[in-house]
Amino acid sequence: MKGLVLSAEWEPRPDYKLSEFEKETGKAVEGAQIWRHPQLEVKDISAPKAGPGQLVLRVKACGVCGSDVHFYETDSDGYILYPGLTKFPVIIGHEFAGEVVEVGSGPETANFAVGDRVTCEEMVWCGHCRPCRDGYPNHCENLEEIGFTIDGAMAEYIVVPAKLCWKVDAIFERYPDEETAWEVAATTEPTCVAYNGIFERAGGFRPGAYVVVYGAGPIGLAAIQLCKAAGAARVIAFEVSEERKRLAAEVGADHVYDPREVVPSEAVMEITHGEGADLSVEAAGAPEATIPEMEKTLAINGKITVIGRAAQRVPMFLERFQVRRAQVFGAQGHSGHGIFPFVIRMMGAGLIDNSKIITSRFPLAEAVAALEKATKREDGKIMIKP
């Protein structure tokens, strides 16, 4: 079969001290500090086989994520921009849906059969470390990540743990066109990332809240829809891309601005009549620019949830958080807490319509071109169709 393989050189920055974990496993905890000169190539590789507890899926659609773009892009020294857990070479791609073509043995696979239509969590949690046992699978001490440390879905086939798979029949009931249904199913993962940040980590908000979303890429577009579905009175979005601004309005944002043309904090305070934002969502991956604006707009008991990834230190004026009774929440991943089935239900009910945000499609043979297009940050969601 064919797959899009990412290779890079293991070359820690001179001032970066490798941990014992990194030395022993060959996994970078902070990828942007270690991996240099990335290369992407569609290659012929062996087709996977299902082991105990596993499923083999024929990939029907795989979305290009901002994390994938951060593998492709580098800084001036040639290091990848993605700051998190990574191990290369690897087939990238972690936002996907596919058809079950092989079912491995064991109780984990009992609820699956050949022909089932599923999507899949990207966080491969172990289930037996302390964070997993405490109910925090996104912070598993033995974490593997599909498309980051183990082979992903920009390929014709993928083998995955059955425990991570969720049937998407509700989405197919909603969308009579099968190709559209597969593409929408492949957007479940990023939507779950937004759900985790907003509802599980930050605790959500009461209906009638003011919500501000910084960044209208796929995570931000999902956040807009989730917040409208949850009863936000006003959703304000900031985005620099004209196409993404259009998409933000189409999926429900009440006000959409280019932050280069307005002062975000001033716009927010005007729209909210001086009360500020009950929830601000960092989905831009630019906290050095967004967090200072969020600080200025904190409502009493306001919240900030940080979903976008960026290897940046950000100064914060904690006095502001104290006097506003405010909180900031870090969010990683999407697993556990019923997130995947809840999001699939919302998609099936029409509360989220990600068919609106899919703007480009590429065959697997042109996957590198898809990544190149993604660097322009003009699309909503780019799909690769093996």
C-alpha positions in Angstrom: 0.0 0.0 0.0 1.0 3.7 -0.2 1.4 6.1 2.7 2.7 9.6 3.3 5.8 9.2 5.4 7.5 11.9 7.4 11.2 11.6 8.2 13.4 14.0 10.1 16.8 14.2 11.7 17.2 13.7 15.4 19.3 16.7 16.3 18.5 18.3 19.6 19.1 22.0 19.9 22.4 22.8 21.7 20.6 24.2 24.7 18.0 21.4 25.0 18.7 18.7 27.6 17.3 15.3 26.6 15.3 13.5 29.2 16.0 9.9 30.1 12.6 9.1 28.5 13.7 10.6 25.2 17.0 8.8 25.2 15.4 5.5 25.9 12.4 5.6 23.6 13.5 7.8 20.7 10.4 9.9 21.3 10.7 13.7 21.5 8.6 15.2 24.3 9.2 18.6 22.7 9.4 17.9 19.0 10.3 21.5 18.0 13.5 21.1 20.1 14.7 17.9 18.5 13.5 17.2 14.9 15.3 19.0 12.1 15.0 19.0 8.3 11.7 17.2 7.8 10.9 15.4 4.6 7.6 14.1 3.3 7.2 11.4 0.7 4.4 9.1 -0.5 6.0 5.6 -0.2 5.2 2.0 -0.8 4.9 0.2 2.6 3.6 -3.1 3.9 -0.1 -3.3 4.5 -1.0 -3.8 8.2 -2.5 -6.9 9.8 -4.9 -7.0 12.7 -3.4 -8.3 15.9 -5.4 -9.1 19.1 -7.7 -6.2 20.0 -7.1 -4.4 16.7 -9.0 -3.5 13.6 -7.7 -2.8 10.1 -9.5 0.1 8.4 -9.6 1.0 4.8 -9.2 4.8 5.1 -12.0 6.7 3.4 -11.0 10.3 4.3 -8.3 11.9 6.4 -8.1 15.6 7.3 -5.0 17.7 7.2 -4.5 19.2 10.7 -2.6 22.2 11.8 -0.2 19.8 13.6 0.5 18.2 10.3 1.4 21.6 8.9 3.7 22.2 11.8 5.5 19.0 10.9 6.0 20.4 7.4 7.0 23.9 8.3 10.3 24.8 10.0 11.9 27.7 11.8 15.0 29.5 10.5 17.2 26.7 11.9 15.3 23.9 10.1 13.4 22.6 13.2 9.8 21.5 12.9 7.3 23.8 14.5 5.2 21.2 16.3 6.0 21.4 20.0 4.7 18.0 21.3 5.3 14.3 21.4 6.7 12.8 18.2 8.7 9.9 16.9 9.8 9.7 13.2 9.7 8.2 10.6 6.0 7.9 10.7 3.0 7.9 8.5 1.2 11.1 9.4 -2.6 11.8 9.6 -4.9 11.4 12.6 -8.3 12.9 11.6 -9.9 10.0 9.8 -12.7 7.7 9.2 -12.8 4.3 7.5 -14.4 1.0 6.9 -13.4 -2.1 8.9 -11.8 -4.7 6.7 -10.2 -7.0 9.3 -11.1 -7.7 12.9 -8.5 -9.1 15.3 -9.2 -11.5 18.1 -10.1 -10.7 21.7 -12.9 -9.1 23.7 -12.0 -5.6 22.6 -13.2 -6.3 19.1 -16.5 -8.0 20.0 -18.6 -5.1 19.0 -17.1 -4.7 15.5 -17.5 -6.5 12.2 -16.2 -6.2 8.7 -18.0 -3.4 7.0 -18.6 -1.2 10.0 -18.0 2.5 9.5 -15.9 4.1 12.2 -13.8 7.0 13.3 -11.0 6.8 15.8 -9.4 8.5 18.7 -5.8 9.6 18.1 -4.6 9.4 21.7 -3.5 5.7 22.3 -3.9 5.6 26.1 -2.7 2.5 28.0 -5.5 2.2 30.6 -3.2 1.1 33.4 -1.0 4.1 34.4 -2.0 6.4 37.2 -3.5 9.2 35.0 -5.5 6.6 33.0 -6.7 4.9 36.2 -7.7 8.3 37.6 -9.8 9.1 34.5 -7.3 11.3 32.6 -6.5 9.3 29.4 -5.3 12.4 27.5 -2.4 12.5 29.9 -1.4 8.9 29.8 2.1 8.3 30.9 2.6 5.6 28.2 0.9 7.6 25.5 1.3 6.8 21.8 -0.3 9.1 19.2 -1.6 8.0 15.8 0.2 10.0 13.2 2.7 11.4 15.7 4.6 8.4 17.3 2.9 5.5 15.4 1.7 5.2 11.8 -1.3 7.3 10.9 -4.1 7.5 8.3 -2.6 9.3 5.3 -2.4 5.9 3.8 -4.7 3.3 2.1 -5.0 1.2 5.3 -4.4 1.7 9.0 -4.4 -0.7 12.0 -5.8 0.7 15.2 -6.8 -0.5 18.7 -10.5 -1.3 18.7 -11.0 0.4 22.0 -10.4 3.7 20.3 -13.0 3.3 17.5 -16.5 4.7 17.4 -19.2 3.8 14.9 -20.5 6.8 12.8 -23.8 5.4 11.6 -25.6 8.6 12.9 -23.5 10.7 10.5 -24.5 8.5 7.6 -28.1 8.8 8.5 -27.7 12.6 8.4 -25.9 12.8 5.1 -27.4 10.7 2.2 -24.3 11.3 0.1 -21.7 8.7 1.2 -18.6 10.7 0.2 -19.9 13.6 2.3 -20.6 11.4 5.2 -17.1 9.9 5.2 -15.6 13.4 5.1 -17.8 14.7 7.9 -16.9 11.6 9.9 -13.3 12.4 9.5 -13.8 15.7 11.2 -15.0 14.1 14.4 -11.5 14.2 16.0 -10.8 17.9 15.7 -14.4 18.6 16.9 -13.7 16.4 19.9 -10.6 18.4 20.6 -12.7 21.6 20.8 -15.3 19.9 22.9 -12.7 18.7 25.4 -11.3 22.2 25.7 -14.6 24.0 26.1 -16.8 21.6 28.1 -14.6 19.0 29.8 -11.6 21.2 30.7 -13.1 24.6 31.1 -16.5 23.4 32.3 -18.5 25.1 29.6 -20.8 28.0 30.3 -24.4 28.9 31.1 -26.7 29.4 28.1 -26.7 33.1 27.3 -22.9 33.5 27.7 -20.6 35.7 25.6 -17.9 33.5 23.9 -14.9 34.7 21.9 -13.0 32.3 19.6 -9.5 33.4 18.5 -8.6 31.5 15.2 -11.1 30.1 12.8 -9.2 27.1 11.5 -10.9 23.7 11.9 -10.7 23.7 15.7 -12.0 27.3 15.9 -14.8 26.5 13.4 -15.8 23.5 15.5 -15.7 25.7 18.7 -18.0 28.2 17.1 -20.6 25.5 16.3 -20.3 23.8 19.7 -20.8 27.1 21.5 -23.8 28.1 19.5 -25.3 24.7 20.0 -24.7 25.1 23.8 -26.6 28.3 23.9 -24.1 31.1 23.6 -25.9 34.4 23.2 -23.0 35.9 21.1 -20.0 34.2 19.5 -17.3 36.6 18.4 -14.5 35.3 16.1 -11.1 36.7 15.1 -9.4 35.4 12.0 -6.9 36.8 9.5 -7.9 34.6 6.5 -10.7 35.9 4.4 -12.0 32.4 3.5 -11.9 31.3 7.2 -13.7 34.5 8.2 -16.4 33.6 5.7 -16.7 30.1 7.0 -16.8 31.4 10.6 -19.9 33.4 9.7 -21.4 30.5 7.8 -21.2 28.1 10.8 -22.7 30.6 13.2 -20.4 33.3 14.5 -22.4 36.4 15.2 -19.4 38.8 14.7 -16.2 38.1 12.7 -13.2 40.4 12.6 -9.7 40.5 11.3 -7.6 41.2 14.4 -5.2 43.3 12.2 -8.1 45.7 11.5 -9.5 46.1 14.9 -8.2 45.9 18.5 -9.8 42.6 19.6 -10.3 43.6 23.2 -12.0 46.8 22.2 -14.4 45.0 19.8 -15.3 42.4 22.5 -16.0 45.0 25.2 -18.2 47.0 22.8 -20.2 44.0 21.7 -20.6 42.8 25.3 -21.6 46.2 26.6 -18.5 46.3 28.8 -19.3 43.0 30.5 -16.5 41.0 28.8 -16.2 37.4 27.6 -17.5 34.5 29.8 -15.3 32.2 27.7 -12.4 32.9 25.4 -11.0 30.1 23.2 -7.4 30.1 22.1 -7.6 28.1 18.8 -5.1 30.2 16.8 -1.9 28.8 18.2 -0.7 32.3 18.8 -1.0 32.9 22.6 1.6 35.7 22.6 -0.9 37.7 20.6 -4.2 36.4 21.9 -3.8 36.0 25.6 -3.1 39.7 26.3 -6.3 40.5 24.5 -8.2 37.9 26.4 -7.0 39.2 29.7 -8.5 42.6 28.9 -11.9 41.1 28.3 -12.4 38.7 31.2 -15.9 38.8 32.5 -16.3 38.3 36.2 -15.8 34.5 36.6 -14.5 34.5 33.0 -12.6 31.6 31.6 -9.8 31.1 29.0 -9.3 27.7 27.4 -6.0 27.1 25.6 -6.4 24.5 22.7 -4.0 25.8 20.0 -0.5 24.5 20.3 2.5 26.8 20.4 6.0 26.6 21.9 5.7 30.1 23.4 6.0 31.6 26.8 3.3 34.2 27.5 3.4 36.9 30.2 0.3 37.0 32.2 -0.9 39.7 34.6 -2.3 37.5 37.4 -3.8 40.4 39.3 -6.4 40.6 36.5 -7.3 37.0 37.1 -7.6 37.5 40.8 -9.9 40.6 40.7 -12.0 39.1 37.9 -12.3 35.7 39.6 -11.1 34.2 36.4 -9.4 31.0 35.3 -7.2 29.7 32.5 -7.4 26.0 31.4 -4.9 24.0 29.5 -6.5 21.4 27.1 -4.9 18.4 25.4 -6.6 15.7 23.4 -10.1 14.4 23.1 -10.4 11.0 24.8 -12.7 9.8 27.6 -15.6 11.5 29.2 -18.1 10.4 26.5 -16.7 13.0 24.1 -16.6 11.0 20.9 -20.1 9.6 21.2 -21.5 13.0 22.2 -19.9 14.7 19.2 -21.1 12.0 16.8 -24.6 12.5 18.2 -24.4 16.2 17.7 -23.3 15.7 14.1 -26.1 13.3 13.5 -28.6 15.7 15.0 -27.4 18.5 12.7 -26.2 20.7 15.6 -22.8 20.6 14.0 -22.5 20.6 10.2 -18.8 20.2 9.2 -19.7 19.6 5.6 -19.6 23.4 5.4 -16.0 23.7 6.3 -14.5 21.2 3.9 -13.0 23.3 1.1 -10.3 21.2 -0.7 -9.8 17.5 -1.5 -6.7 15.7 -2.7 -5.9 12.1 -3.7 -3.2 10.4 -1.6 -0.7 10.6 -4.5 -0.9 14.4 -4.1 -0.7 14.5 -0.3 2.4 16.6 -0.2 0.7 19.2 -2.4 -2.2 19.2 0.2 0.2 20.0 3.0 1.7 22.8 0.9 -1.7 24.2 0.3 -2.5 24.0 4.0 0.5 26.2 4.8 -1.4 29.1 3.1 -4.0 28.9 5.9 -6.8 29.8 3.5 -8.9 26.6 3.7 -11.3 25.4 6.3 -10.5 21.7 6.2 -8.5 19.9 3.5 -9.3 16.3 3.0 -7.0 13.6 1.6 -9.0 10.8 -0.1 -6.9 7.5 -0.4 
